[in-house]
Amino acid sequence: GVGNPGAPTTLTLRNLPAHDSIDIGFLLALIDEWDGNSGFLAPDFFAVLVDDELVMASTFDSEETFNQDYIPPQGAELVVNQDLWRSNGNFESAYDMSADPQLQQIPHSSPNLTIQWLAAGDGYRRPFFGNRDGESFAIDNVSVTLNRGSVSPHRTVDLLETGATWRYLDDGSNQGAGWRQANYDDCAWDQGPAQLGYG
């Protein structure tokens, strides 16, 4: 395991058509002081699980990329070591994870699929002089491609397009399982542009 996991962001898909592997694509933003492999507040991991199986786990450092395990393949690195959110001098990074081979051709054939994104590690959000270390992440533009055979055409399921509107409830109340039903009335919930994941 990677230790001290934050709450995962979870996507569950049901009744998928026949397939034998999947590709996962998303944009990843690493927000505020990811500390990589070394230092007092390290390590900081980002991980992806498919049906509770780890398919990717790497350390990330938002300031010094030589201090991280993750080696971005060509086309994956969007921004490194920049104060993207004007967060008091903290450094952030962004990656297009659809370019990463670790997240392509993942063996999978079940009609149901659960993908989890999480941050973890002994240093992740560790208290520092009475404050919590500030790491968090965001994902956007999520897609899952279902592959069937090596020469058959594949099918891409666009789950969230960049900036798509979605509804959410963040008041801490327990909604039970009723909200998972297709006919659940979520009209009273807040809504905003797509950006998932805060841990």
C-alpha positions in Angstrom: 0.0 0.0 0.0 1.0 3.6 -0.2 -0.1 4.6 3.3 -2.3 7.3 4.9 -4.8 7.5 2.0 -7.0 10.5 1.6 -10.6 9.9 0.8 -10.7 8.5 -2.8 -12.7 10.1 -5.6 -14.8 7.2 -7.0 -16.5 6.6 -10.3 -18.7 3.5 -10.8 -20.0 2.4 -14.2 -22.5 -0.4 -14.6 -23.9 -2.5 -17.5 -21.0 -1.8 -19.8 -20.9 -3.4 -23.3 -18.5 -6.3 -23.9 -14.8 -5.3 -23.8 -11.5 -6.9 -22.7 -9.5 -3.8 -21.7 -10.0 -0.1 -20.8 -8.1 3.1 -21.3 -8.5 5.8 -18.7 -7.9 9.5 -19.5 -8.1 12.6 -17.4 -6.5 15.9 -16.6 -4.7 15.9 -13.3 -3.8 19.0 -11.3 -1.6 18.7 -8.3 -2.3 21.6 -6.0 -0.1 23.1 -3.2 3.2 21.7 -2.2 3.5 18.1 -3.3 6.7 17.0 -1.7 7.8 14.0 -3.8 10.2 11.4 -2.4 12.3 13.3 0.2 12.0 15.8 2.9 10.1 16.2 6.2 6.7 16.2 4.5 7.3 13.4 2.1 6.4 11.1 0.4 3.4 12.3 -1.5 1.8 9.7 -3.9 -1.0 9.9 -6.4 -2.7 6.6 -7.2 -5.3 5.1 -9.5 -7.2 1.9 -8.8 -9.4 -0.2 -11.0 -11.8 -2.5 -9.2 -9.6 -2.1 -6.0 -6.5 -3.1 -7.9 -3.6 -0.6 -8.1 -2.8 0.3 -11.7 -0.7 3.4 -11.0 1.1 4.9 -8.0 3.8 7.5 -8.3 5.3 10.2 -6.1 4.9 13.7 -7.4 6.8 16.9 -6.4 5.1 20.1 -7.6 8.4 22.2 -7.3 11.3 19.9 -8.1 10.5 17.1 -10.6 13.9 15.4 -10.0 12.4 14.5 -6.5 9.5 12.5 -7.9 9.1 8.9 -9.2 6.7 10.0 -12.0 8.4 10.4 -15.3 5.8 11.9 -17.7 5.6 10.3 -21.1 5.6 12.6 -24.2 2.5 14.8 -24.2 1.6 14.3 -20.6 3.3 17.3 -18.9 1.2 20.4 -19.2 2.6 22.7 -16.5 5.2 22.1 -13.8 6.3 24.3 -10.9 3.9 27.2 -11.4 1.7 29.1 -9.0 -1.5 28.2 -11.0 -4.0 29.3 -8.3 -2.1 32.2 -6.8 -1.9 30.2 -3.6 0.6 32.3 -1.6 3.6 31.1 -3.6 2.8 27.4 -3.6 3.8 25.5 -6.7 1.4 23.4 -8.8 1.7 21.0 -11.7 -0.8 19.7 -14.3 -0.6 16.5 -16.5 -2.7 15.0 -19.3 -2.9 11.4 -18.0 -4.5 10.2 -21.2 -0.9 10.1 -22.6 0.3 7.7 -19.9 0.7 4.0 -21.1 0.1 2.9 -17.5 -3.5 3.9 -17.9 -4.1 2.2 -21.3 -5.0 -1.3 -22.2 -5.8 -2.2 -18.6 -7.2 -5.7 -18.6 -10.9 -5.6 -17.7 -14.0 -7.5 -19.0 -16.6 -7.1 -16.2 -19.9 -5.2 -17.1 -19.2 -3.2 -13.9 -16.2 -0.9 -13.4 -15.0 1.1 -10.4 -12.2 3.6 -10.8 -10.7 5.4 -7.8 -8.3 8.3 -7.7 -6.5 9.0 -4.4 -3.6 10.7 -2.8 -1.6 9.1 -0.1 1.8 8.7 1.6 3.3 9.3 5.0 3.7 13.0 4.1 0.3 13.6 2.5 -1.6 16.3 4.5 0.7 15.7 7.5 0.4 18.3 10.3 3.3 20.8 10.2 3.7 23.2 13.0 0.0 22.9 13.9 -1.2 23.3 10.4 -2.1 20.6 7.8 0.2 20.4 4.8 -1.8 21.7 1.9 -1.7 19.1 -0.8 -4.8 18.3 -2.8 -5.6 17.3 -6.4 -8.3 17.9 -9.0 -9.3 15.8 -12.0 -11.2 16.9 -15.1 -12.1 15.8 -18.6 -12.5 12.1 -17.5 -12.9 9.5 -20.2 -13.0 5.7 -20.3 -12.4 3.9 -23.5 -13.7 0.3 -23.8 -11.5 -1.9 -26.0 -12.6 -5.1 -27.6 -9.9 -7.2 -29.3 -6.7 -5.9 -30.8 -8.2 -5.0 -34.2 -11.8 -4.3 -33.3 -12.9 -0.7 -33.0 -13.1 0.7 -29.5 -15.8 2.7 -27.9 -15.1 5.9 -25.9 -17.5 6.9 -23.1 -17.1 10.6 -22.3 -18.0 10.9 -18.7 -17.3 14.5 -17.9 -16.3 17.1 -20.5 -14.1 20.0 -19.5 -16.4 22.6 -17.9 -19.5 20.4 -18.0 -22.1 21.3 -15.3 -22.7 18.8 -12.5 -24.6 18.8 -9.3 -23.1 18.2 -5.8 -24.0 18.3 -2.2 -21.2 19.3 0.2 -23.0 19.9 3.5 -21.8 16.8 5.2 -25.2 15.2 5.4 -25.7 11.4 4.9 -27.9 10.9 1.9 -28.0 7.1 2.2 -28.1 5.2 -1.1 -31.2 6.9 -2.6 -29.1 9.5 -4.5 -27.6 6.7 -6.7 -30.9 6.0 -8.4 -31.4 7.5 -11.9 -34.7 9.2 -10.9 -33.3 10.8 -7.7 -34.3 14.5 -7.5 -31.1 16.6 -7.0 -32.6 19.9 -8.0 -31.9 21.4 -4.6 -28.2 20.6 -4.8 -25.6 23.2 -5.9 -24.1 23.0 -9.4 -20.9 24.1 -11.0 -18.4 23.3 -13.8 -16.8 19.9 -13.8 -13.8 19.4 -11.6 -13.6 16.4 -9.4 -11.4 15.4 -6.6 -10.2 17.1 -3.4 -8.3 15.0 -0.9 
